Amino acid sequence: MSLKTYYQKKSVPMLKKELKIKNELDLPKLEKVIVSIGLSDARFNKDEAKERVETLEKITGQKPIGLTAKKAISNFKIRQGQVIAYMATLRGQRMYDFVDKLINIVLPRIRDFRGIPTYSFDKEGNLSLGIKEQLAFPEIKIEKVNKTHGLGITFVTTAHDTDEAKALIKSLGAVLSEEKKKKEEEKLETIQEAREKREVKAKEIKPEKIKVKPEKIKEED
């Protein structure tokens, strides 16, 4: 059974019950899946860049398009208009085939995988995942890989919020995890929150005028 058929026969009844939505047209569904690979240092190596493009084409079954830099960043040696990444946008049957492969083959092959972290969902009902190595995909053969690299996957859904998105992805057979963010990420967020609080307090504090009362000088007899 294809994932598209599975959604229609299994996911729809499940979502109606869980979300208490009667009209099937109002149920959340997948709209598109975007798979991207950044070039990073491969920008300076034509063979590496070509390999990454071929990798993306193999795992998606679709020819990717290049993403160019909108402005120059001298610190990273990026020129305006330079290709810095490639992406493929999947829809329809190709999208369902990719998601089916991801859920049932790719994710289970990842070491220490315990489920898709729920913090990967945003408030708009979309899901963003990062895969550390392309070797998790069955189309990629280790003997033909010169350098490992990661890739990003974004699920764009019609869900109205995080809860609907979670229910949708779970109904497709994916395992979700309540795992918290890594300490490094939490630390960065804490620092940012503290900085924002200081800025708010600085705006609220108004300088007060200090009134100095002149003292009377007593004359000596």
PENORGI-V10722 format. One record per backbone hydrogen bond with DSSP energy under -1.0 kcal/mol. CO is the residue of the C=O (numbers start at 0). NH is the residue of the N-H. E is the energy in kcal/mol with one decimal. If there is no record, write none. Layout:
# PENORGI-V10722
co=(CO:CO)
nh=(NH:NH)
e=(E:E)
This chain:
# PENORGI-V10722
co=(1:2:3:4:5:5:6:9:10:11:12:13:14:22:23:28:31:32:33:34:35:36:38:39:40:41:44:45:46:47:48:49:50:51:52:53:54:55:56:64:66:66:68:72:73:77:78:81:83:84:85:86:87:89:91:92:93:94:95:96:97:98:99:100:100:101:105:106:109:115:116:117:119:121:125:126:128:130:132:133:136:140:141:148:150:151:152:153:154:155:155:160:161:162:163:164:165:166:168:169:174:176:181:182:183:184:185:186:187:188:189:190:191:192:193:194:195:196:197:198:199:200)
nh=(5:6:7:8:9:10:11:13:14:15:16:17:18:25:26:157:155:89:153:87:151:85:41:42:43:44:48:49:50:51:52:53:54:55:56:57:58:59:60:86:83:84:80:77:76:72:81:68:38:66:36:64:34:32:95:96:97:98:99:100:101:102:103:104:105:106:108:109:112:176:119:120:127:124:121:154:152:150:135:136:139:143:144:133:130:35:128:33:126:30:31:164:165:166:167:168:169:170:173:172:115:117:185:186:187:188:189:190:191:192:193:194:195:196:197:198:199:200:201:202:203:204)
e=(-2.4:-2.5:-1.7:-2.5:-3.0:-1.7:-2.4:-1.6:-3.1:-2.3:-1.7:-2.5:-2.8:-1.5:-1.3:-2.0:-2.8:-3.3:-2.6:-2.5:-2.7:-2.4:-2.7:-1.4:-1.9:-1.4:-2.5:-2.4:-2.1:-1.9:-1.9:-2.3:-2.2:-2.2:-2.0:-2.3:-2.3:-1.4:-2.1:-2.3:-2.9:-1.2:-2.9:-2.4:-1.2:-2.0:-1.9:-2.3:-2.7:-3.4:-2.7:-2.7:-2.6:-2.2:-2.0:-2.5:-1.9:-2.5:-2.4:-2.0:-2.6:-2.7:-2.3:-2.1:-2.2:-2.7:-1.0:-1.3:-1.6:-2.8:-1.9:-1.4:-2.0:-1.6:-2.5:-3.4:-2.7:-2.1:-1.3:-1.7:-1.6:-1.7:-1.4:-1.1:-2.8:-2.8:-3.4:-2.7:-2.0:-2.8:-1.7:-1.8:-2.6:-2.2:-2.1:-2.5:-2.4:-2.0:-1.5:-1.7:-3.5:-2.5:-2.5:-2.7:-2.0:-2.0:-2.6:-2.4:-2.1:-2.7:-2.5:-2.1:-2.3:-2.3:-2.1:-2.0:-2.2:-2.6:-2.3:-1.4:-1.6:-2.1)
